[in-house]
Amino acid sequence: MNPTIYKQSDSKVEVKGYGARHYDLMMNIISGGTYPCFIRRVVREMNIQPQDEILDLGCGSGRNICLMANYFSSQGRALGLDIGAEMLEQSQKRCKKYPNVTIKNQRIDELLQYENEFDKVFISFVLHGFIQEKRLQIIDNAQRALRPGGEFIILDYNEFDLKKSPLLVRLAFKAECPLAFDFITRDLQAILRNQGFDEFYIYPHYLGYVRLLSAHKKGGH
């Protein structure tokens, strides 16, 4: 049987309209109310240092980047990139009280100009929503933006066989972005290794179907 060929137009990663305006509420409902505690735990697992400089690719409503900012000293900073008008409005409003957080309207799947500038690059439930060619561009953007030894931290689905998964997981995935079906079949660590990363750390969540994957840019030792 021929594998499904996905197009970027199949993606649901760019949330707009009602879904964007109520994104945080929807995530809370979908997760059965567990999302706020889950994302706080994830941010703790990032081991943010007070002076860290962090790039958030696809910062969405700004919930995550504001949690990160709580760990900063006056030397730390975060830059969040997104393109959705409703998402940008929410994140800019939410981050007003954090002078060391900047939000910019910028695509993440095109060549970015940041080089050796950040200690950490973070991306949350965004990478699965791109075709593989664009995923590779995003990974390349992260690799170039990081200082040697810096961390690329990916919060997204783990690899798993959907057909062998419990019924509840299969039903939940029916509402997911079609490109996620391709994403869960990819060996992400092998892809990252080929693009200049090593030293992988995995923090499993939601019975291992979701993971926080940390990879270090080579050349830091």
Secondary structure in CASP SS format (residue, H / E / C, confidence):
PFRMAT SS
TARGET T0000
AUTHOR 0000-0000-0000
METHOD secondary structure of the structure
MODEL  1
M C 1.00
N C 1.00
P C 1.00
T C 1.00
I C 1.00
Y C 1.00
K C 1.00
Q H 1.00
S H 1.00
D H 1.00
S C 1.00
K C 1.00
V C 1.00
E C 1.00
V C 1.00
K C 1.00
G H 1.00
Y H 1.00
G H 1.00
A H 1.00
R H 1.00
H C 1.00
Y H 1.00
D H 1.00
L H 1.00
M H 1.00
M H 1.00
N H 1.00
I H 1.00
I H 1.00
S C 1.00
G C 1.00
G C 1.00
T C 1.00
Y H 1.00
P H 1.00
C H 1.00
F H 1.00
I H 1.00
R H 1.00
R H 1.00
V H 1.00
V H 1.00
R H 1.00
E H 1.00
M C 1.00
N C 1.00
I C 1.00
Q C 1.00
P C 1.00
Q C 1.00
D C 1.00
E E 1.00
I E 1.00
L E 1.00
D E 1.00
L E 1.00
G C 1.00
C C 1.00
G C 1.00
S C 1.00
G C 1.00
R H 1.00
N H 1.00
I H 1.00
C H 1.00
L H 1.00
M H 1.00
A H 1.00
N C 1.00
Y C 1.00
F C 1.00
S C 1.00
S C 1.00
Q C 1.00
G C 1.00
R E 1.00
A E 1.00
L E 1.00
G E 1.00
L E 1.00
D E 1.00
I C 1.00
G C 1.00
A H 1.00
E H 1.00
M H 1.00
L H 1.00
E H 1.00
Q H 1.00
S H 1.00
Q H 1.00
K H 1.00
R H 1.00
C H 1.00
K H 1.00
K H 1.00
Y C 1.00
P C 1.00
N C 1.00
V E 1.00
T E 1.00
I E 1.00
K E 1.00
N E 1.00
Q C 1.00
R C 1.00
I C 1.00
D C 1.00
E C 1.00
L C 1.00
L C 1.00
Q C 1.00
Y C 1.00
E C 1.00
N C 1.00
E C 1.00
F E 1.00
D E 1.00
K E 1.00
V E 1.00
F E 1.00
I E 1.00
S E 1.00
F C 1.00
V C 1.00
L H 1.00
H H 1.00
G H 1.00
F C 1.00
I C 1.00
Q H 1.00
E H 1.00
K H 1.00
R H 1.00
L H 1.00
Q H 1.00
I H 1.00
I H 1.00
D H 1.00
N H 1.00
A H 1.00
Q H 1.00
R H 1.00
A H 1.00
L E 1.00
R E 1.00
P E 1.00
G E 1.00
G E 1.00
E E 1.00
F E 1.00
I E 1.00
I E 1.00
L E 1.00
D E 1.00
Y E 1.00
N C 1.00
E C 1.00
F C 1.00
D C 1.00
L H 1.00
K H 1.00
K H 1.00
S C 1.00
P C 1.00
L H 1.00
L H 1.00
V H 1.00
R H 1.00
L H 1.00
A H 1.00
F H 1.00
K C 1.00
A C 1.00
E C 1.00
C C 1.00
P C 1.00
L H 1.00
A H 1.00
F H 1.00
D H 1.00
F H 1.00
I C 1.00
T C 1.00
R C 1.00
D C 1.00
L H 1.00
Q H 1.00
A H 1.00
I H 1.00
L H 1.00
R H 1.00
N H 1.00
Q C 1.00
G C 1.00
F E 1.00
D E 1.00
E E 1.00
F E 1.00
Y E 1.00
I E 1.00
Y E 1.00
P E 1.00
H E 1.00
Y H 1.00
L H 1.00
G H 1.00
Y C 1.00
V E 1.00
R E 1.00
L E 1.00
L E 1.00
S E 1.00
A E 1.00
H E 1.00
K E 1.00
K C 1.00
G C 1.00
G C 1.00
H C 1.00
END
